[in-house]
Amino acid sequence: MLLTIGDALIVVDVQQDFCEGGSLAVRGANAIISVINSLVQLAQNRKIPVFFSRDWHPSDHISFKKQGGLWPPHCVQEEKGAAFHPGLIVPDTAFIIDKGTCCEKDAYSAFEGTDLLEKLHAQSIRRIFVCGLATDYCVKSTALDGLSHGFDVYLVTDGMKGVNVKEDDSCKALEELKAKGARLVTSHDVVES
């Protein structure tokens, strides 16, 4: 599965608050950093654009429990928890997509309330390779929106981890995405091709 012109890599929300020790940590998140870094390096070598989405919430965001939401405060703008994981390779040429920036609206998808779609169209992207956190929330929503916008969506399954409120939430998310047309691949499929 050769990464080529017309492809993009989308790395979803690999931020400190979603990794071990963060306020909304996804179990095993640190284990995917090396996988994602290999994909980023491959994309750079092949001149493939890389997009990094991040939750970028105001301190009074609607998703926070103190505002009546579901989650503890996380990824607050300009705070340590909102930073990308320190081991993650984020090239200077990467596109940074901030989501969830309005205090009154939540956004799981990297497409929602952002200019990601316009940037992908400007780069003549047809296929998107998606990895990151969390499989059953923001990765799923980003992939679903990618499909609805007409992109061929490839989910790099060893480059993502899920919250799994219920034990099989990530498996169900991947099954749903596959049923809707996404393709499941591993980093080996992408890197070794």
C-alpha positions as CSV (number, residue, x, y, z in Angstrom):
1,M,0.0,0.0,0.0
2,L,2.3,2.7,-1.3
3,L,1.9,6.2,0.1
4,T,1.9,8.4,-3.0
5,I,0.8,11.8,-4.4
6,G,-2.8,12.3,-3.5
7,D,-2.5,10.8,-0.1
8,A,-2.3,12.4,3.4
9,L,-1.6,11.2,6.9
10,I,-3.9,12.4,9.6
11,V,-2.6,12.0,13.2
12,V,-5.5,12.5,15.6
13,D,-5.1,14.0,19.1
14,V,-1.8,12.5,20.3
15,Q,-1.7,15.0,23.1
16,Q,-0.3,14.7,26.7
17,D,-3.7,14.7,28.3
18,F,-4.7,11.6,26.3
19,C,-1.5,9.7,27.0
20,E,-0.3,8.0,30.2
21,G,-0.3,10.5,33.1
22,G,-2.8,12.8,31.4
23,S,-6.2,13.9,32.7
24,L,-8.0,11.7,30.2
25,A,-5.4,9.1,29.5
26,V,-6.1,6.3,27.0
27,R,-4.5,3.1,28.2
28,G,-1.6,2.0,26.0
29,A,-1.4,5.4,24.2
30,N,2.4,5.7,24.6
31,A,2.8,2.4,22.8
32,I,1.6,3.8,19.5
33,I,4.1,6.8,19.4
34,S,6.8,4.8,17.6
35,V,4.3,3.4,15.1
36,I,3.0,6.9,14.3
37,N,6.6,8.3,14.1
38,S,7.5,5.7,11.5
39,L,4.4,6.8,9.4
40,V,5.3,10.5,9.8
41,Q,8.9,9.8,8.7
42,L,7.7,7.8,5.7
43,A,5.3,10.5,4.7
44,Q,8.0,13.1,5.0
45,N,10.4,11.0,2.8
46,R,7.7,10.7,0.2
47,K,6.6,14.3,0.3
48,I,3.1,13.3,1.6
49,P,1.3,16.0,3.7
50,V,0.9,15.3,7.4
51,F,-2.0,16.7,9.4
52,F,-2.0,16.7,13.2
53,S,-5.4,17.4,14.9
54,R,-5.5,18.5,18.5
55,D,-8.2,19.2,21.0
56,W,-7.7,22.9,21.8
57,H,-10.3,23.8,24.4
58,P,-11.0,27.0,26.3
59,S,-11.0,26.5,30.1
60,D,-14.8,26.6,30.3
61,H,-15.4,24.1,27.5
62,I,-18.9,22.4,27.3
63,S,-17.4,18.9,27.4
64,F,-15.9,19.4,30.9
65,K,-17.8,17.9,33.9
66,K,-17.9,21.3,35.6
67,Q,-19.8,22.6,32.6
68,G,-22.2,19.7,32.6
69,G,-20.2,17.6,30.1
70,L,-18.9,14.0,30.3
71,W,-15.1,14.6,30.6
72,P,-12.6,16.0,33.1
73,P,-10.9,19.2,31.9
74,H,-8.4,18.2,29.2
75,C,-6.4,19.8,26.4
76,V,-6.9,23.3,27.6
77,Q,-5.4,25.9,25.3
78,E,-1.8,26.7,26.0
79,E,-1.6,24.2,29.0
80,K,0.9,21.3,29.2
81,G,-1.8,18.7,28.7
82,A,-2.8,20.2,25.3
83,A,0.8,19.8,23.9
84,F,1.6,16.9,21.6
85,H,3.2,13.9,23.2
86,P,6.9,14.9,23.7
87,G,8.1,11.8,21.8
88,L,5.9,12.5,18.8
89,I,7.6,13.7,15.6
90,V,5.8,16.8,14.4
91,P,7.6,18.2,11.4
92,D,7.8,22.0,10.8
93,T,5.9,21.4,7.5
94,A,3.0,19.6,9.2
95,F,-0.5,21.1,9.2
96,I,-1.9,21.7,12.8
97,I,-5.7,21.4,13.0
98,D,-7.3,22.8,16.2
99,K,-10.7,21.5,17.1
100,G,-13.1,22.1,19.9
101,T,-12.0,25.7,20.2
102,C,-15.5,27.1,20.9
103,C,-16.6,26.8,24.5
104,E,-20.2,26.0,23.6
105,K,-19.6,23.2,21.1
106,D,-17.7,19.9,21.2
107,A,-16.0,18.4,18.2
108,Y,-14.7,14.9,18.0
109,S,-13.9,15.0,14.2
110,A,-10.9,16.8,12.9
111,F,-13.2,18.0,10.1
112,E,-15.8,19.6,12.4
113,G,-15.4,23.4,12.8
114,T,-12.0,23.4,11.1
115,D,-10.4,24.0,7.7
116,L,-9.2,20.4,7.3
117,L,-11.4,19.7,4.3
118,E,-10.3,22.8,2.5
119,K,-6.7,22.0,3.2
120,L,-7.1,18.5,1.9
121,H,-8.8,19.7,-1.3
122,A,-6.1,22.4,-1.8
123,Q,-3.5,19.5,-1.7
124,S,-5.6,17.4,-4.2
125,I,-5.9,14.6,-1.6
126,R,-7.9,11.5,-2.5
127,R,-6.8,9.0,0.2
128,I,-6.4,9.7,3.9
129,F,-4.5,7.4,6.3
130,V,-5.8,7.9,9.9
131,C,-4.1,7.0,13.2
132,G,-4.1,8.4,16.7
133,L,-6.4,8.7,19.7
134,A,-9.0,7.5,20.4
135,T,-10.2,4.8,18.1
136,D,-13.8,4.9,19.4
137,Y,-14.2,8.6,19.6
138,C,-12.1,11.1,17.6
139,V,-10.5,8.7,15.2
140,K,-13.9,7.2,14.4
141,S,-15.5,10.6,13.9
142,T,-12.7,11.8,11.7
143,A,-12.8,8.7,9.6
144,L,-16.6,8.8,9.2
145,D,-16.4,12.5,8.1
146,G,-13.6,11.6,5.7
147,L,-15.8,8.9,4.2
148,S,-18.8,11.3,3.9
149,H,-16.6,13.8,2.1
150,G,-15.7,11.2,-0.5
151,F,-12.1,10.3,0.6
152,D,-10.8,6.8,0.5
153,V,-10.1,6.2,4.2
154,Y,-7.4,3.8,5.5
155,L,-7.3,3.2,9.3
156,V,-3.8,2.3,10.5
157,T,-5.0,0.0,13.3
158,D,-1.7,-0.5,15.2
159,G,-1.3,3.3,15.2
160,M,-4.4,3.9,17.4
161,K,-5.8,3.1,20.8
162,G,-9.3,3.4,22.2
163,V,-10.9,4.6,25.4
164,N,-13.1,1.5,25.5
165,V,-15.7,2.6,28.1
166,K,-17.1,-0.8,27.2
167,E,-14.4,-3.4,26.5
168,D,-15.3,-3.8,22.8
169,D,-16.0,-0.2,21.9
170,S,-12.9,0.1,19.6
171,C,-13.7,-3.2,17.9
172,K,-17.2,-2.1,17.2
173,A,-16.0,1.3,15.9
174,L,-13.6,-0.4,13.5
175,E,-16.3,-2.8,12.4
176,E,-18.7,0.1,11.7
177,L,-16.0,2.0,9.8
178,K,-15.2,-1.1,7.7
179,A,-18.9,-1.6,6.9
180,K,-19.1,2.0,5.7
181,G,-16.1,1.6,3.4
182,A,-12.9,2.3,5.4
183,R,-10.0,-0.1,4.9
184,L,-8.2,-1.5,7.9
185,V,-4.4,-1.7,7.4
186,T,-1.3,-1.9,9.7
187,S,1.7,0.3,9.7
188,H,3.6,-2.7,8.2
189,D,1.2,-2.6,5.2
190,V,2.1,1.1,4.7
191,V,5.8,1.2,5.6
192,E,6.9,-2.0,4.0
193,S,5.2,-1.4,0.6
